[in-house]
Amino acid sequence: MIFAINLGLDTSYRENDREVKFLLFCLKNSHNLTDLKIKKEMENLLSQDINWLRLREIAIGHRVMPLLFQILSSNLDKNTPQLISNEIFSSFSKDFQANTFRNLFLMKELLKLLDFLKTYDIKAIPFKGPILAHLAYNNLALRQFNDLDILVSYSNLIETANLIENLGYQLVKKLDWQWIFWHEKGKFNLDIHWEVSPKEFGFNVNYESFWQRLQLFSISGSEVLSFSIEDLLIILCLQGAKDGWEEVVRIYDIAGLIDFHPQINWELVVKLAEELNSEIALLVGLNLAHNFVNSLSLPSFLLMKIEDESRIQSISNRVVKQFFRDNIGDNNNLIKNLEKYLIRLSLKDSFQDTLRDFFYLVITPKEKDKTDLALPRILYPFYYFLRPFRLLLLYKFAWLKSFFK
């Protein structure tokens, strides 16, 4: 049984923000803007002296500019020029075209990379970027992305890294779950993963089962192997949780994936989430998508799970409140980063996982700790003692206020 209810996220704190209100209204009602009542409300919002430069900045920052332009260009009638000037509409159009050309280029580079690795019997699984644009939007032009992501078996990592140097990729950074390469000619990053999230994040990903459920998708005339829709849905929720849901586009990725794939096996999704210790991350992602897109419906048993778990609504409201925090000054950026980490910690299924991630964030030294204060190798253990004090000085105890508000 499928039905829709309103789980009531609190967005009242942005009621006086015309640009944010208009953006969310368009995205939330994108499938029913032809409804006369919705269309009238949209025109009323357009008449409220919107700061179009700020709206453009917000949409690009949250990577939903292509969606906003499509909604505007598809749903505004002949009276629209009175509400949106030709100059503004033209600038949005140019952004959309530039994004489209860039995406086509990155799609071409991805297919070239996959074909190249296939000749060496290396199975590379693309996710996010072009594959996500196809699976969640059914249109390569409707998603903003700046890099490419592939997953390979850890046993193939070194060989893959050596091989792609022949395609112009240069290794620039090593993390404990991915290596980042830079393509100088194309000006983009390629992230080669052997994990979909850092190990300290606490999700027990069984990659063997992921590989067994891979599916072939037809994209731009090529057959591309990628994650099943059920696995990709969970990965998107994990990625959102890892990054504290800092961008609105993450929600529309999930909503689009559900909307274009009504055959999703929801029982399997929940089973996999439980096995991965990621049920809270999944339910928060689904709750956000359900509330941000009016046309999206979820199975009744999932809506009941969301309602029964009190944490889901609290975390979801916290996510919404941090979405459009104005980035003015370094201090506010610190608070925004802190809020992101607190959201990340709250998305764990168990206290043990929360504690593990807390110690990684607060105790484990990062590269910046080592570059800001260079110690001889023999003194490296002192970084573990110094990092908490550095964080306290950096955030000036603001985390206490943020945690208890």
C-alpha positions in Angstrom: 0.0 0.0 0.0 1.3 3.5 -1.0 0.0 6.7 0.5 1.2 10.1 1.4 1.0 12.0 4.7 2.6 15.2 6.0 5.2 14.4 8.6 5.5 18.2 9.2 9.1 19.5 9.0 9.5 22.9 10.5 10.4 25.4 7.8 8.8 28.5 9.5 12.2 29.9 10.4 12.7 30.9 6.7 9.2 32.3 6.0 10.6 35.8 5.5 13.4 34.6 3.2 11.8 35.3 -0.3 14.6 33.6 -2.3 14.7 30.4 -0.2 10.9 30.2 0.0 10.6 30.6 -3.8 13.3 28.0 -4.5 11.8 25.4 -2.2 8.3 26.1 -3.5 9.4 25.4 -7.1 11.3 22.3 -6.2 8.6 20.9 -3.9 5.8 21.4 -6.5 7.8 20.7 -9.6 5.4 18.0 -10.7 2.2 19.9 -10.2 2.9 23.5 -11.2 0.3 23.2 -13.9 -2.3 23.1 -11.1 -4.0 26.6 -11.2 -3.8 27.1 -7.5 -0.1 26.2 -7.4 0.6 28.3 -10.5 -1.1 31.3 -8.9 0.9 31.0 -5.7 4.1 30.8 -7.8 3.2 34.0 -9.6 2.5 35.6 -6.2 5.9 34.6 -5.0 7.5 35.9 -8.2 5.9 39.3 -7.6 7.6 39.8 -4.2 10.8 41.6 -5.4 13.0 38.5 -5.4 16.8 39.1 -5.4 17.7 37.0 -8.4 21.4 37.2 -7.9 21.0 35.8 -4.4 18.6 33.1 -5.7 21.1 32.1 -8.4 23.9 31.9 -5.8 21.8 29.7 -3.4 20.6 27.4 -6.3 24.2 27.0 -7.6 25.5 26.5 -4.0 23.0 23.7 -3.4 23.5 22.3 -6.9 19.9 22.7 -8.0 20.3 25.4 -10.6 19.5 23.1 -13.5 16.3 22.0 -11.8 15.2 25.5 -11.0 15.8 26.7 -14.6 13.9 23.7 -16.0 10.9 24.5 -13.7 11.0 28.2 -14.7 11.3 27.6 -18.4 8.7 24.8 -18.5 6.0 26.3 -16.3 5.9 30.1 -16.8 3.6 31.3 -19.5 3.5 34.3 -21.8 2.9 36.7 -18.8 6.3 35.6 -17.3 8.4 38.4 -18.8 6.5 40.9 -16.6 7.8 39.0 -13.5 11.3 37.8 -14.7 13.3 40.1 -16.9 14.8 38.8 -20.1 18.3 39.6 -18.8 17.8 37.4 -15.7 16.2 34.6 -17.6 19.0 34.7 -20.1 21.7 34.4 -17.4 19.9 31.4 -15.9 19.7 29.9 -19.4 23.5 30.4 -19.9 24.2 28.6 -16.5 22.0 25.7 -17.7 23.7 25.4 -21.0 27.2 25.6 -19.5 26.2 22.8 -17.0 24.8 20.7 -19.8 28.0 21.0 -21.9 30.2 20.2 -18.9 28.1 17.2 -18.0 28.3 15.8 -21.5 32.0 16.2 -21.4 32.3 14.4 -18.1 30.0 11.6 -19.3 32.3 11.1 -22.3 35.3 11.0 -20.1 33.6 8.5 -17.8 32.8 6.1 -20.7 36.3 6.4 -22.0 37.7 5.6 -18.5 35.4 2.6 -18.1 36.2 1.2 -21.5 40.0 1.7 -20.9 39.8 -0.2 -17.5 37.7 -2.9 -19.0 40.5 -3.8 -21.5 42.6 -4.7 -18.4 39.8 -6.7 -16.8 39.3 -4.2 -14.1 35.6 -3.8 -13.0 35.0 -0.2 -12.2 31.5 0.8 -10.9 30.5 4.4 -11.5 28.1 6.1 -9.0 27.0 9.7 -8.4 27.8 12.1 -11.3 26.6 11.1 -14.7 25.1 7.8 -13.6 23.1 9.4 -10.9 21.9 12.2 -13.3 20.5 9.4 -15.5 19.0 7.2 -12.8 17.5 10.0 -10.6 16.6 12.6 -13.2 16.4 10.7 -16.4 18.3 13.7 -17.9 22.0 14.3 -17.9 21.5 18.1 -17.9 19.4 18.3 -14.7 22.1 17.7 -12.1 25.2 19.7 -11.2 28.3 17.7 -10.6 32.0 18.6 -10.9 33.8 15.3 -10.7 33.6 11.6 -11.4 33.4 8.7 -8.8 34.1 5.0 -9.4 34.4 2.1 -7.0 37.0 -0.6 -7.6 38.0 -3.7 -5.6 40.8 -2.8 -3.2 42.9 -5.5 -4.8 42.8 -3.5 -8.1 43.5 -0.1 -6.6 47.2 0.1 -7.2 46.9 -1.3 -10.8 44.1 1.2 -11.5 46.0 4.1 -10.2 49.1 3.2 -12.3 47.0 2.6 -15.5 45.0 5.9 -15.4 48.2 7.9 -15.4 48.2 7.1 -19.2 44.9 9.0 -19.5 46.2 12.2 -17.9 45.2 11.6 -14.3 47.5 12.6 -11.5 47.2 11.4 -7.9 46.8 14.4 -5.6 45.4 13.0 -2.3 45.1 9.7 -0.5 42.4 9.1 2.0 41.6 5.9 3.9 38.6 5.1 1.7 39.3 6.8 -1.6 42.2 8.3 -3.7 41.6 11.6 -5.5 43.1 12.2 -8.9 43.2 15.4 -10.9 42.8 15.6 -14.7 44.6 18.8 -15.7 43.3 19.0 -19.3 39.7 18.4 -18.3 39.9 20.3 -15.0 38.1 17.8 -12.9 38.7 15.3 -10.1 38.3 11.6 -10.3 37.6 9.9 -7.0 38.6 6.2 -6.9 36.8 4.5 -4.0 37.1 1.1 -2.5 34.7 2.1 0.2 31.6 4.3 -0.1 32.3 6.0 3.2 35.2 6.2 5.7 35.6 3.2 7.9 35.3 5.2 11.1 31.8 6.2 10.0 30.7 2.8 11.3 28.6 1.3 8.4 29.2 -2.4 7.9 29.2 -2.4 4.1 29.3 -5.9 2.6 30.8 -5.2 -0.8 30.5 -8.8 -2.0 26.7 -8.5 -1.8 26.8 -5.1 -3.5 28.8 -6.6 -6.4 26.4 -9.5 -6.7 23.5 -7.1 -7.2 25.1 -4.9 -9.9 22.8 -4.1 -12.8 23.4 -3.0 -16.4 21.9 0.4 -17.4 21.8 1.9 -20.9 23.3 5.4 -20.7 24.2 7.6 -23.7 24.1 4.5 -26.0 26.4 2.5 -23.8 25.8 -0.3 -21.3 27.1 0.7 -17.9 27.3 -1.5 -14.9 26.3 0.2 -11.6 24.7 -0.4 -8.2 21.2 -1.8 -8.0 18.6 0.9 -7.3 18.1 -0.4 -3.8 21.8 -0.3 -3.1 22.2 3.1 -4.7 19.4 4.5 -2.5 21.1 3.4 0.6 24.5 4.8 -0.6 22.9 8.2 -1.3 21.6 8.2 2.3 25.0 7.2 3.6 26.7 9.9 1.6 24.2 12.5 2.9 24.7 11.4 6.4 28.5 11.4 6.0 28.4 15.1 4.9 25.7 16.2 7.3 23.2 16.7 4.5 24.8 20.0 3.6 23.3 20.4 0.2 19.6 20.3 -0.8 20.4 18.4 -4.0 21.0 15.3 -1.9 17.3 15.2 -1.1 16.2 15.6 -4.7 18.6 12.8 -5.7 16.8 10.5 -3.4 13.4 11.7 -4.4 14.2 11.4 -8.1 15.6 7.9 -7.7 12.3 6.8 -6.0 10.1 8.6 -8.4 11.7 7.1 -11.6 12.0 3.6 -10.1 8.6 2.7 -8.6 9.6 -1.0 -8.6 12.0 -0.6 -5.7 12.0 -3.5 -3.3 11.4 -1.7 -0.1 11.7 -4.8 2.1 15.1 -5.4 0.7 16.1 -1.7 1.2 15.2 -1.9 4.9 16.9 -5.3 5.4 20.1 -4.0 3.8 20.0 -0.8 5.9 19.7 -2.8 9.1 22.6 -5.0 8.0 24.7 -1.9 7.4 23.8 -0.2 10.7 22.3 2.6 8.7 18.6 2.5 9.3 18.5 5.9 10.9 20.4 7.4 8.0 18.0 5.8 5.6 14.8 6.9 7.4 16.1 10.5 7.7 16.9 10.6 4.0 13.4 9.2 3.1 11.7 11.6 5.5 13.5 14.6 4.0 12.6 13.5 0.5 9.0 12.9 1.4 8.6 16.3 2.9 10.5 18.2 0.2 8.7 16.8 -2.8 4.9 16.9 -2.7 4.4 14.2 -5.3 6.6 11.6 -3.5 4.8 8.8 -1.7 6.4 6.1 0.4 5.1 2.7 1.6 2.9 2.9 4.7 5.2 0.7 6.8 8.1 3.1 6.2 6.0 6.1 7.1 5.0 4.3 10.3 8.7 3.6 11.0 9.5 7.2 10.6 6.7 8.3 12.9 7.5 5.7 15.5 11.2 6.7 15.7 11.2 10.1 17.6 14.8 10.8 16.5 13.9 11.0 12.8 11.8 14.1 13.1 14.2 15.9 15.4 17.2 15.1 13.2 15.3 16.1 10.0 14.3 19.5 11.5 17.9 20.1 12.4 19.0 19.3 8.9 16.5 21.7 7.4 17.5 24.5 9.8 21.2 24.3 8.7 20.5 24.2 4.9 20.4 27.9 4.3 22.5 29.4 7.0 24.0 32.5 5.6 27.7 32.1 5.1 28.9 35.4 6.4 32.3 35.5 8.1 34.6 32.8 9.3 32.8 32.3 12.6 29.5 31.4 11.0 31.3 28.9 8.7 32.8 27.3 11.8 29.3 27.0 13.3 28.0 25.5 10.1 30.7 22.9 10.0 30.1 22.1 13.6 26.4 21.7 13.0 27.2 19.4 10.1 29.4 17.2 12.4 26.7 17.1 15.1 24.1 16.0 12.5 26.5 13.3 11.3 27.0 12.0 14.9 23.2 11.9 15.4 22.6 9.6 12.4 24.2 6.5 13.9 22.1 3.5 14.8 24.1 2.7 18.0 25.9 4.6 20.7 29.1 2.5 19.9 29.0 3.9 16.3 28.5 7.4 17.6 31.4 7.1 20.0 33.7 5.7 17.3 32.9 8.6 14.9 33.2 11.1 17.7 36.7 10.0 18.6 37.7 10.1 14.9 36.4 13.7 14.5 37.7 15.0 17.8 40.7 12.9 18.7 42.3 11.5 15.5 44.8 14.1 14.0 44.0 15.5 10.6 46.4 16.8 7.9 45.7 20.4 9.0 46.8 19.6 12.5 50.2 18.4 11.2 50.7 21.3 8.8 49.7 24.0 11.3 52.1 22.5 13.9 54.9 20.4 12.6 56.3 18.0 15.1 59.1 15.5 14.7 57.9 11.9 14.0 58.9 10.8 17.4 56.4 13.3 18.9 53.5 12.3 16.6 51.4 10.8 19.5 51.1 14.2 21.0 48.8 15.2 18.1 46.1 13.1 19.7 46.3 15.2 22.9 46.6 18.5 21.1 43.7 18.1 18.6 40.9 18.4 21.2 42.4 21.6 22.7 42.8 23.0 19.2 39.1 22.4 18.5 38.0 23.9 21.8 40.0 27.1 20.9 38.7 27.1 17.4 35.0 26.8 18.2 35.2 28.6 21.5 32.7 26.3 23.1 30.1 27.1 20.5 29.4 23.4 20.2 27.7 23.3 23.6 25.2 26.0 22.6 24.6 24.2 19.3 24.2 20.8 20.9 21.6 21.9 23.4 19.6 24.4 21.4 
